[in-house]
Amino acid sequence: MGMGQHLRVNLSAEERQHLLHLVDRGSPPARTVTRARILLMADRSTGNTHTYRDIGSLLHCHADRISRTCRRYVLEGLHAALVERPRTGAPPKITGDLEAKLVMLACSDLSTRHFPGGLEKVRLRRENRTRLPMSWPS
């Protein structure tokens, strides 16, 4: 398929009803709702003749996004067109081991922890860190 050629999106009645329900409900993620709107506007079975640029200007997104969404629908199906693919990227900064330690620390009783100088000193330090100066130096 060459550049500039539009893939024909022909939704079944069930798919169209599912997409209308997604859009009307408003609770799915915004990207999913946008993809559903893209497919509804690109659906040729209802006589729509919108170009990708038309749809993009109406939905405030780039024609490339319209093209990718329609391509995924035609080649991979409705679910693939609506759901985001997993993203590659930087590994999480908090590993499972560290997360478990943080949860354990957050859920533990504060009075059972050992603080040099007692809990009163910890409270005073915390207050001093969050307090803004009363006046700025001139």
N, CA, C and O of each residue as an XYZ file, in Angstrom:
552
protein
N       0.848     -1.161      0.000
C       0.000      0.000      0.000
C       0.895      1.226      0.000
O       1.728      1.375      0.895
N       0.749      2.093     -0.963
C       1.600      3.259     -1.099
C       1.214      4.372     -0.146
O       0.147      4.360      0.468
N       2.113      5.330     -0.045
C       1.860      6.488      0.805
C       0.697      7.283      0.227
O       0.545      7.354     -0.992
N      -0.103      7.865      1.062
C      -1.198      8.699      0.609
C      -2.468      7.935      0.315
O      -3.515      8.548      0.108
N      -2.410      6.613      0.290
C      -3.621      5.838      0.042
C      -4.305      5.558      1.376
O      -3.657      5.171      2.349
N      -5.600      5.753      1.409
C      -6.362      5.532      2.630
C      -6.825      4.085      2.687
O      -7.353      3.543      1.715
N      -6.618      3.478      3.836
C      -7.147      2.136      4.042
C      -8.642      2.262      4.328
O      -9.068      3.162      5.052
N      -9.413      1.379      3.771
C     -10.862      1.450      3.946
C     -11.250      0.809      5.267
O     -11.051     -0.388      5.475
N     -11.800      1.610      6.143
C     -12.311      1.124      7.424
C     -13.796      0.839      7.243
O     -14.581      1.749      6.976
N     -14.173     -0.407      7.388
C     -15.576     -0.814      7.295
C     -15.942     -1.520      8.594
O     -15.665     -2.708      8.763
N     -16.556     -0.796      9.495
C     -16.934     -1.352     10.792
C     -18.207     -2.170     10.658
O     -19.114     -1.815      9.904
N     -18.263     -3.273     11.402
C     -19.514     -4.027     11.481
C     -20.460     -3.265     12.414
O     -20.042     -2.345     13.117
N     -21.700     -3.645     12.412
C     -22.685     -2.986     13.272
C     -22.309     -3.157     14.748
O     -22.465     -2.231     15.545
N     -21.814     -4.344     15.103
C     -21.401     -4.600     16.492
C     -20.211     -3.734     16.879
O     -20.183     -3.156     17.966
N     -19.222     -3.646     15.981
C     -18.044     -2.820     16.268
C     -18.431     -1.356     16.412
O     -17.958     -0.661     17.311
N     -19.285     -0.904     15.527
C     -19.736      0.497     15.584
C     -20.466      0.769     16.897
O     -20.248      1.805     17.526
N     -21.325     -0.148     17.307
C     -22.058      0.012     18.570
C     -21.094      0.025     19.753
O     -21.256      0.818     20.681
N     -20.102     -0.844     19.720
C     -19.090     -0.890     20.789
C     -18.334      0.440     20.872
O     -18.122      0.964     21.966
N     -17.930      0.983     19.733
C     -17.198      2.250     19.712
C     -18.078      3.402     20.193
O     -17.611      4.265     20.937
N     -19.332      3.426     19.780
C     -20.245      4.470     20.243
C     -20.435      4.405     21.759
O     -20.525      5.433     22.429
N     -20.493      3.193     22.283
C     -20.618      3.015     23.729
C     -19.365      3.529     24.447
O     -19.469      4.177     25.489
N     -18.181      3.241     23.892
C     -16.930      3.747     24.476
C     -16.899      5.268     24.516
O     -16.528      5.868     25.525
N     -17.289      5.875     23.420
C     -17.251      7.338     23.315
C     -18.283      7.966     24.239
O     -17.987      8.962     24.900
N     -19.481      7.410     24.299
C     -20.549      7.963     25.130
C     -20.268      7.806     26.614
O     -20.607      8.676     27.416
N     -19.652      6.699     26.970
C     -19.401      6.406     28.379
C     -18.401      7.382     28.965
O     -18.595      7.878     30.074
N     -17.319      7.668     28.224
C     -16.345      8.653     28.657
C     -15.402      8.202     29.744
O     -14.557      8.993     30.164
N     -15.496      6.970     30.227
C     -14.613      6.540     31.304
C     -13.302      5.908     30.839
O     -12.350      5.882     31.619
N     -13.201      5.392     29.600
C     -11.910      4.838     29.182
C     -10.857      5.946     29.074
O     -11.200      7.128     29.093
N      -9.585      5.571     28.962
C      -8.541      6.581     28.792
C      -8.801      7.451     27.555
O      -9.396      6.997     26.578
N      -8.351      8.691     27.614
C      -8.614      9.652     26.541
C      -8.081      9.162     25.198
O      -8.718      9.377     24.168
N      -6.937      8.515     25.196
C      -6.373      8.021     23.932
C      -7.262      6.950     23.308
O      -7.405      6.889     22.087
N      -7.850      6.114     24.139
C      -8.752      5.081     23.632
C      -9.990      5.717     23.028
O     -10.454      5.296     21.969
N     -10.528      6.732     23.697
C     -11.709      7.426     23.180
C     -11.371      8.120     21.864
O     -12.177      8.103     20.933
N     -10.187      8.730     21.775
C      -9.772      9.384     20.527
C      -9.661      8.372     19.395
O     -10.100      8.642     18.277
N      -9.082      7.214     19.674
C      -8.972      6.177     18.643
C     -10.352      5.693     18.207
O     -10.578      5.438     17.024
N     -11.267      5.569     19.154
C     -12.636      5.160     18.809
C     -13.286      6.209     17.909
O     -13.955      5.863     16.935
N     -13.093      7.478     18.228
C     -13.657      8.544     17.388
C     -13.040      8.525     15.988
O     -13.729      8.745     14.992
N     -11.735      8.260     15.928
C     -11.056      8.175     14.630
C     -11.715      7.094     13.773
O     -12.045      7.328     12.611
N     -11.903      5.913     14.355
C     -12.486      4.806     13.598
C     -13.927      5.091     13.200
O     -14.349      4.732     12.100
N     -14.681      5.730     14.077
C     -16.065      6.067     13.738
C     -16.119      7.057     12.575
O     -16.973      6.940     11.696
N     -15.218      8.017     12.572
C     -15.220      9.013     11.494
C     -14.658      8.448     10.196
O     -15.017      8.911      9.114
N     -13.778      7.448     10.292
C     -13.173      6.864      9.098
C     -14.013      5.726      8.513
O     -13.703      5.215      7.437
N     -15.064      5.334      9.212
C     -15.895      4.215      8.779
C     -16.589      4.536      7.448
O     -17.405      5.455      7.372
N     -16.258      3.775      6.408
C     -16.827      3.994      5.071
C     -18.174      3.293      4.906
O     -18.919      3.602      3.976
N     -18.494      2.354      5.796
C     -19.741      1.608      5.636
C     -20.974      2.480      5.870
O     -22.078      2.110      5.471
N     -20.796      3.622      6.508
C     -21.939      4.523      6.744
C     -21.956      5.676      5.756
O     -22.764      6.596      5.883
N     -21.064      5.631      4.769
C     -21.038      6.678      3.755
C     -20.111      7.844      4.079
O     -20.095      8.831      3.344
N     -19.340      7.757      5.158
C     -18.390      8.828      5.479
C     -17.318      8.909      4.400
O     -16.828      7.883      3.926
N     -16.957     10.118      4.016
C     -15.909     10.309      3.019
C     -14.817     11.238      3.551
O     -14.108     11.879      2.775
N     -14.686     11.307      4.872
C     -13.661     12.164      5.465
C     -12.270     11.668      5.100
O     -12.018     10.463      5.095
N     -11.364     12.599      4.794
C      -9.961     12.238      4.603
C      -9.286     12.216      5.965
O      -9.853     12.682      6.954
N      -8.070     11.672      6.013
C      -7.327     11.634      7.267
C      -7.079     13.052      7.785
O      -7.117     13.291      8.992
N      -6.830     13.976      6.882
C      -6.615     15.373      7.307
C      -7.890     15.981      7.868
O      -7.850     16.716      8.855
N      -9.018     15.677      7.242
C     -10.305     16.167      7.762
C     -10.525     15.667      9.191
O     -10.858     16.436     10.093
N     -10.333     14.380      9.369
C     -10.535     13.775     10.688
C      -9.554     14.381     11.685
O      -9.923     14.706     12.814
N      -8.294     14.530     11.255
C      -7.285     15.105     12.140
C      -7.621     16.515     12.581
O      -7.431     16.862     13.747
N      -8.114     17.327     11.671
C      -8.448     18.701     12.048
C      -9.680     18.732     12.955
O      -9.765     19.577     13.847
N     -10.620     17.837     12.742
C     -11.804     17.787     13.597
C     -11.485     17.274     15.002
O     -12.082     17.719     15.982
N     -10.545     16.341     15.094
C     -10.202     15.739     16.392
C      -8.927     16.316     17.004
O      -8.488     15.881     18.069
N      -8.339     17.294     16.324
C      -7.116     17.951     16.812
C      -5.964     16.963     17.003
O      -5.307     16.955     18.043
N      -5.732     16.142     15.997
C      -4.573     15.250     16.015
C      -4.029     15.138     14.594
O      -4.716     15.463     13.626
N      -2.807     14.682     14.485
C      -2.109     14.637     13.204
C      -2.661     13.530     12.314
O      -3.127     12.498     12.798
N      -2.600     13.761     11.013
C      -3.090     12.773     10.039
C      -2.331     11.450     10.161
O      -2.885     10.393      9.859
N      -1.070     11.497     10.601
C      -0.303     10.255     10.792
C      -0.936      9.375     11.868
O      -0.951      8.150     11.745
N      -1.456     10.000     12.921
C      -2.128      9.227     13.969
C      -3.378      8.562     13.402
O      -3.672      7.410     13.722
N      -4.105      9.283     12.568
C      -5.308      8.728     11.943
C      -4.921      7.528     11.077
O      -5.559      6.477     11.121
N      -3.868      7.713     10.295
C      -3.399      6.656      9.401
C      -2.977      5.412     10.185
O      -3.336      4.293      9.817
N      -2.218      5.606     11.260
C      -1.751      4.467     12.072
C      -2.928      3.728     12.704
O      -2.954      2.498     12.731
N      -3.898      4.482     13.212
C      -5.052      3.845     13.855
C      -5.860      3.038     12.837
O      -6.261      1.908     13.116
N      -6.094      3.608     11.674
C      -6.841      2.890     10.633
C      -6.069      1.669     10.148
O      -6.656      0.610      9.926
N      -4.770      1.810      9.984
C      -3.937      0.681      9.539
C      -4.000     -0.452     10.558
O      -4.143     -1.616     10.182
N      -3.894     -0.120     11.845
C      -3.945     -1.162     12.870
C      -5.310     -1.844     12.884
O      -5.400     -3.051     13.109
N      -6.369     -1.077     12.645
C      -7.699     -1.692     12.600
C      -7.796     -2.673     11.436
O      -8.236     -3.809     11.614
N      -7.388     -2.240     10.253
C      -7.517     -3.079      9.054
C      -6.629     -4.321      9.153
O      -7.056     -5.414      8.782
N      -5.409     -4.165      9.644
C      -4.464     -5.282      9.664
C      -4.559     -6.160     10.903
O      -4.304     -7.362     10.830
N      -4.930     -5.564     12.060
C      -4.867     -6.320     13.316
C      -6.194     -6.432     14.050
O      -6.311     -7.232     14.978
N      -7.189     -5.659     13.664
C      -8.489     -5.761     14.309
C      -8.794     -4.604     15.252
O      -7.950     -3.747     15.513
N     -10.017     -4.608     15.750
C     -10.524     -3.501     16.574
C      -9.758     -3.368     17.881
O      -9.351     -2.265     18.246
N      -9.558     -4.461     18.581
C      -8.865     -4.397     19.875
C      -7.470     -3.804     19.729
O      -7.068     -2.956     20.526
N      -6.736     -4.238     18.725
C      -5.366     -3.729     18.504
C      -5.382     -2.241     18.172
O      -4.461     -1.516     18.549
N      -6.403     -1.782     17.481
C      -6.480     -0.366     17.111
C      -6.797      0.514     18.318
O      -6.419      1.685     18.342
N      -7.482     -0.032     19.313
C      -7.889      0.766     20.466
C      -6.872      0.765     21.602
O      -6.725      1.762     22.309
N      -6.175     -0.347     21.776
C      -5.293     -0.517     22.937
C      -3.867     -0.115     22.578
O      -3.385     -0.403     21.483
N      -3.204      0.552     23.512
C      -1.808      0.941     23.286
C      -0.897     -0.268     23.347
O      -1.092     -1.181     24.151
N       0.090     -0.253     22.488
C       1.121     -1.280     22.550
C       2.042     -0.962     23.725
O       2.169      0.198     24.119
N       2.687     -1.989     24.287
C       3.641     -1.717     25.357
C       4.773     -0.844     24.831
O       5.230     -1.017     23.701
N       5.214      0.078     25.647
C       6.283      0.985     25.243
C       7.617      0.494     25.773
O       7.716     -0.030     26.882
N       8.626      0.676     24.959
C       9.970      0.404     25.443
C      10.479      1.682     26.079
O       9.962      2.765     25.802
N      11.457      1.570     26.905
C      11.969      2.769     27.545
C      12.879      2.415     28.693
O      13.337      1.281     28.832
N      13.126      3.402     29.501
C      14.016      3.212     30.636
C      13.385      2.235     31.631
O      12.169      2.227     31.822
N      14.224      1.417     32.259
C      13.685      0.503     33.266
C      13.181      1.300     34.469
O      13.634      2.422     34.696
N      12.263      0.742     35.232
C      11.742      1.455     36.395
C      12.854      1.783     37.384
O      13.760      0.978     37.602
N      12.780      2.970     37.979
C      13.810      3.387     38.929
C      13.635      2.699     40.269
O      14.604      2.524     41.009
N      12.411      2.309     40.590
C      12.164      1.599     41.848
C      11.915      0.139     41.514
O      10.938     -0.200     40.848
N      12.797     -0.708     41.978
C      12.659     -2.139     41.719
C      11.654     -2.728     42.702
O      11.253     -2.071     43.662
N      11.258     -3.952     42.458
C      10.299     -4.624     43.334
C      10.788     -4.737     44.759
O      10.005     -4.589     45.698
N      12.084     -4.998     44.938
C      12.664     -5.134     46.274
C      12.588     -3.810     47.025
O      12.194     -3.771     48.191
N      12.967     -2.729     46.353
C      12.928     -1.417     46.984
C      11.489     -1.001     47.276
O      11.214     -0.414     48.323
N      10.573     -1.300     46.360
C       9.171     -0.965     46.575
C       8.630     -1.696     47.797
O       7.886     -1.116     48.588
N       9.000     -2.969     47.958
C       8.556     -3.737     49.116
C       9.079     -3.119     50.417
O       8.353     -3.057     51.410
N      10.324     -2.666     50.413
C      10.890     -2.026     51.610
C      10.170     -0.715     51.920
O       9.900     -0.412     53.082
N       9.859      0.065     50.879
C       9.150      1.327     51.098
C       7.750      1.092     51.661
O       7.314      1.810     52.561
N       7.052      0.096     51.138
C       5.713     -0.215     51.637
C       5.792     -0.677     53.079
O       4.975     -0.274     53.906
N       6.772     -1.524     53.390
C       6.945     -2.014     54.754
C       7.221     -0.845     55.707
O       6.655     -0.782     56.798
N       8.086      0.070     55.293
C       8.417      1.222     56.113
C       7.205      2.134     56.305
O       6.956      2.620     57.408
N       6.457      2.362     55.230
C       5.296      3.246     55.314
C       4.188      2.650     56.186
O       3.454      3.386     56.845
N       4.069      1.332     56.191
C       2.998      0.683     56.944
C       3.385      0.361     58.379
O       2.530     -0.012     59.183
N       4.652      0.499     58.706
C       5.079      0.166     60.066
C       4.694      1.289     61.021
O       4.435      2.417     60.602
N       4.660      0.969     62.292
C       4.295      1.928     63.332
C       5.477      2.853     63.586
O       6.592      2.383     63.811
N       5.248      4.155     63.553
C       6.315      5.143     63.694
C       6.985      5.056     65.054
O       8.188      5.290     65.169
N       6.226      4.725     66.073
C       6.800      4.706     67.421
C       7.760      3.544     67.625
O       8.551      3.570     68.568
N       7.717      2.525     66.773
C       8.605      1.382     66.948
C       9.945      1.570     66.249
O      10.852      0.758     66.428
N      10.081      2.627     65.455
C      11.354      2.859     64.763
C      12.345      3.517     65.711
O      11.953      4.187     66.666
N      13.605      3.325     65.447
C      14.649      3.914     66.280
C      15.127      5.208     65.654
O      15.667      5.205     64.548
N      14.931      6.323     66.359
C      15.424      7.605     65.896
C      16.341      8.190     66.961
O      15.925      8.354     68.108
N      17.598      8.509     66.597
C      18.479      9.131     67.585
C      17.892     10.463     68.035
O      17.547     11.301     67.202
N      17.776     10.664     69.335
C      17.247     11.914     69.864
C      15.743     11.895     70.038
O      15.175     12.865     70.540
N      15.079     10.821     69.639
C      13.653     10.698     69.862
C      12.809     11.267     68.734
O      13.310     11.925     67.823
N      11.512     10.994     68.822
C      10.559     11.397     67.795
C      10.351     12.902     67.758
O      10.032     13.457     66.707
N      10.529     13.578     68.911
C      10.339     15.025     68.944
C      11.348     15.727     68.046
O      11.014     16.702     67.373
N      12.584     15.230     68.037
C      13.626     15.812     67.188
C      13.291     15.610     65.706
O      13.533     16.497     64.887
N      12.749     14.472     65.373
C      12.355     14.192     63.989
C      11.240     15.145     63.569
O      11.279     15.698     62.470
N      10.251     15.339     64.433
C       9.151     16.244     64.140
C       9.652     17.668     63.932
O       9.218     18.340     62.995
N      10.545     18.135     64.775
C      11.089     19.490     64.635
C      11.874     19.644     63.333
O      11.763     20.668     62.659
N      12.659     18.638     62.980
C      13.414     18.692     61.718
C      12.459     18.774     60.531
O      12.691     19.543     59.597
N      11.387     17.985     60.564
C      10.431     17.983     59.480
C       9.755     19.353     59.366
O       9.579     19.862     58.259
N       9.379     19.946     60.487
C       8.754     21.265     60.460
C       9.706     22.315     59.900
O       9.290     23.174     59.123
N      10.964     22.255     60.283
C      11.944     23.241     59.814
C      12.204     23.135     58.322
O      12.490     24.143     57.676
N      12.112     21.939     57.762
C      12.340     21.768     56.328
C      11.195     22.324     55.506
O      11.414     22.837     54.409
N       9.985     22.233     56.014
C       8.833     22.658     55.214
C       8.439     24.106     55.458
O       7.639     24.657     54.702
N       8.981     24.734     56.496
C       8.614     26.103     56.809
C       9.348     27.068     55.897
O      10.562     26.961     55.724
N       8.612     28.022     55.304
C       9.225     29.048     54.460
C       9.691     30.212     55.321
O       9.090     30.485     56.360
N      10.747     30.903     54.911
C      11.183     32.045     55.713
C      10.106     33.136     55.732
O       9.388     33.337     54.753
N      10.011     33.837     56.877
C       9.012     34.897     57.020
C       9.308     36.082     56.146
O       8.390     36.712     55.621
N      10.577     36.399     55.976
C      10.928     37.527     55.123
C      12.150     37.153     54.302
O      12.986     36.359     54.733
N      12.240     37.727     53.137
C      13.369     37.465     52.263
C      14.498     38.418     52.602
O      14.245     39.577     52.930
N      15.737     37.959     52.533
C      16.864     38.878     52.802
C      16.899     39.969     51.746
O      16.631     39.726     50.570
N      17.239     41.194     52.191
C      17.264     42.282     51.233
C      18.657     42.607     50.766
O      18.839     43.510     49.949
